[in-house]
Amino acid sequence: MAVPRLNFEPLGRHHDRRAFACGEPALDDYLKSRASQDVRRDVARVFVAVPPGTGDVAGYYTLGAFTIGLDRIPEEFARGLPPYGDLPAALIGRLARDLRWRGERVGELLLTDAIGRVLDATSRLAIHAIVVDAKNDTAAAFYRSFGFRPQVSRPNRLFLAVATAREGRR
Ligand SMILES: CC(C)(COP(=O)(O)OP(=O)(O)OC[C@H]1O[C@@H](n2cnc3c(N)ncnc32)[C@H](O)[C@@H]1OP(=O)(O)O)[C@@H](O)C(=O)NCCC(=O)NCCS
């Protein structure tokens, strides 16, 4: 299947979000009414996938700083980590693709771009893992298919070690 050409850019005034619909009203409302405010207040960075030459939004995701408790990391991944309590992480709090772009691998492109931005940031800021909040079991299955693993006692919050993501990028 041909992968669509999309630009990934920070959310701006010129992006037309009125028609955005991903099937999860809370995620649509967030983009329309809350996202810009969160950016202004340094609560989240919001990136949109845009077909070149348009202001249309095919999808979006949010990124923020986060911490993950050592007790949330499955034992197999916790081996060798210092017993300090919390580890630095990046959070993909929301990720959604417009229904008009179903079947075009936009979800994968969004996630790849988000992971790439986190990896780029790791030269200036230590980030041990990428955490995602899946809104439901379908979304959790989507993330699992990219190597994310459920946190201990929180199956819809998943994580991917940055070291693993780096391996995948090579
Ligand atoms: C979850 C979501 C982002 C996936 O986007 P998408 O564009 O459908 O995903 P893609 O087409 O890029 O899928 C790429 C791969 O991911 C995996 N995948 C996608 N959806 C999956 C699912 N429901 N279960 C398991 N794997 C899945 C598959 O490996 C798929 O490859 P394949 O089509 O060759 O099998 C999209 O369905 C969406 O926006 N849903 C509404 C909002 C939401 O729930 N967001 C996530 C939580 S915040």
The ligand as an SDF file (V2000), in Angstrom:
LIG
                    3D

 48 50  0  0  0  0  0  0  0  0999 V2000
   -5.7580    3.9940   16.8370 C   0  0  0  0  0  0  0  0  0  0  0  0
   -5.5930    4.7400   15.5070 C   0  0  0  0  0  0  0  0  0  0  0  0
   -4.7040    5.9510   15.7080 C   0  0  0  0  0  0  0  0  0  0  0  0
   -4.9340    3.7870   14.4880 C   0  0  0  0  0  0  0  0  0  0  0  0
   -4.7170    4.5000   13.2870 O   0  0  0  0  0  0  0  0  0  0  0  0
   -4.7870    3.8030   11.8490 P   0  0  0  0  0  0  0  0  0  0  0  0
   -4.5380    4.8580   10.8380 O   0  0  0  0  0  0  0  0  0  0  0  0
   -6.0370    3.0120   11.7510 O   0  0  0  0  0  0  0  0  0  0  0  0
   -3.5910    2.7910   11.9570 O   0  0  0  0  0  0  0  0  0  0  0  0
   -2.6920    2.2730   10.7560 P   0  0  0  0  0  0  0  0  0  0  0  0
   -3.5290    2.0620    9.5400 O   0  0  0  0  0  0  0  0  0  0  0  0
   -1.5160    3.1710   10.6100 O   0  0  0  0  0  0  0  0  0  0  0  0
   -2.2230    0.8750   11.3320 O   0  0  0  0  0  0  0  0  0  0  0  0
   -0.9060    0.4590   11.2020 C   0  0  0  0  0  0  0  0  0  0  0  0
   -0.7370   -0.8680   11.8950 C   0  0  0  0  0  0  0  0  0  0  0  0
   -1.0920   -0.7280   13.2730 O   0  0  0  0  0  0  0  0  0  0  0  0
   -1.6670   -1.9420   13.7310 C   0  0  0  0  0  0  0  0  0  0  0  0
   -3.0450   -1.6870   14.1640 N   0  0  0  0  0  0  0  0  0  0  0  0
   -3.8480   -0.6660   13.8090 C   0  0  0  0  0  0  0  0  0  0  0  0
   -5.0310   -0.7630   14.4520 N   0  0  0  0  0  0  0  0  0  0  0  0
   -4.9420   -1.8870   15.1900 C   0  0  0  0  0  0  0  0  0  0  0  0
   -5.8240   -2.5560   16.0920 C   0  0  0  0  0  0  0  0  0  0  0  0
   -7.0400   -2.1010   16.3290 N   0  0  0  0  0  0  0  0  0  0  0  0
   -5.4000   -3.6920   16.6900 N   0  0  0  0  0  0  0  0  0  0  0  0
   -4.1560   -4.1870   16.4430 C   0  0  0  0  0  0  0  0  0  0  0  0
   -3.2870   -3.6050   15.6230 N   0  0  0  0  0  0  0  0  0  0  0  0
   -3.6800   -2.4760   15.0060 C   0  0  0  0  0  0  0  0  0  0  0  0
   -1.6000   -2.9250   12.5950 C   0  0  0  0  0  0  0  0  0  0  0  0
   -0.3710   -3.6200   12.6550 O   0  0  0  0  0  0  0  0  0  0  0  0
   -1.6040   -1.9960   11.3980 C   0  0  0  0  0  0  0  0  0  0  0  0
   -1.0400   -2.5830   10.2780 O   0  0  0  0  0  0  0  0  0  0  0  0
   -1.9770   -3.4720    9.2810 P   0  0  0  0  0  0  0  0  0  0  0  0
   -3.0710   -2.5470    8.8290 O   0  0  0  0  0  0  0  0  0  0  0  0
   -1.0300   -3.8580    8.2120 O   0  0  0  0  0  0  0  0  0  0  0  0
   -2.4940   -4.6160   10.0990 O   0  0  0  0  0  0  0  0  0  0  0  0
   -6.9570    5.1580   14.9100 C   0  0  0  0  0  0  0  0  0  0  0  0
   -7.7900    4.0400   14.8230 O   0  0  0  0  0  0  0  0  0  0  0  0
   -7.6870    6.2700   15.6740 C   0  0  0  0  0  0  0  0  0  0  0  0
   -7.4020    7.4490   15.5130 O   0  0  0  0  0  0  0  0  0  0  0  0
   -8.6700    5.8750   16.5150 N   0  0  0  0  0  0  0  0  0  0  0  0
   -9.4860    6.8120   17.2690 C   0  0  0  0  0  0  0  0  0  0  0  0
   -8.7080    7.5180   18.3410 C   0  0  0  0  0  0  0  0  0  0  0  0
   -7.9520    6.5990   19.2660 C   0  0  0  0  0  0  0  0  0  0  0  0
   -8.4820    5.6040   19.7570 O   0  0  0  0  0  0  0  0  0  0  0  0
   -6.6630    6.9590   19.4990 N   0  0  0  0  0  0  0  0  0  0  0  0
   -5.7160    6.1700   20.2560 C   0  0  0  0  0  0  0  0  0  0  0  0
   -5.7580    6.4270   21.7200 C   0  0  0  0  0  0  0  0  0  0  0  0
   -5.3790    8.0270   22.2630 S   0  0  0  0  0  0  0  0  0  0  0  0
  1  2  1  0
  2  3  1  0
  2  4  1  0
  2 36  1  0
  4  5  1  0
  5  6  1  0
  6  7  2  0
  6  8  1  0
  6  9  1  0
  9 10  1  0
 10 11  2  0
 10 12  1  0
 10 13  1  0
 13 14  1  0
 14 15  1  0
 15 16  1  0
 15 30  1  0
 16 17  1  0
 17 18  1  0
 17 28  1  0
 18 19  1  0
 18 27  1  0
 19 20  2  0
 20 21  1  0
 21 22  1  0
 21 27  2  0
 22 23  1  0
 22 24  2  0
 24 25  1  0
 25 26  2  0
 26 27  1  0
 28 29  1  0
 28 30  1  0
 30 31  1  0
 31 32  1  0
 32 33  2  0
 32 34  1  0
 32 35  1  0
 36 37  1  0
 36 38  1  0
 38 39  2  0
 38 40  1  0
 40 41  1  0
 41 42  1  0
 42 43  1  0
 43 44  2  0
 43 45  1  0
 45 46  1  0
 46 47  1  0
 47 48  1  0
M  END
$$$$
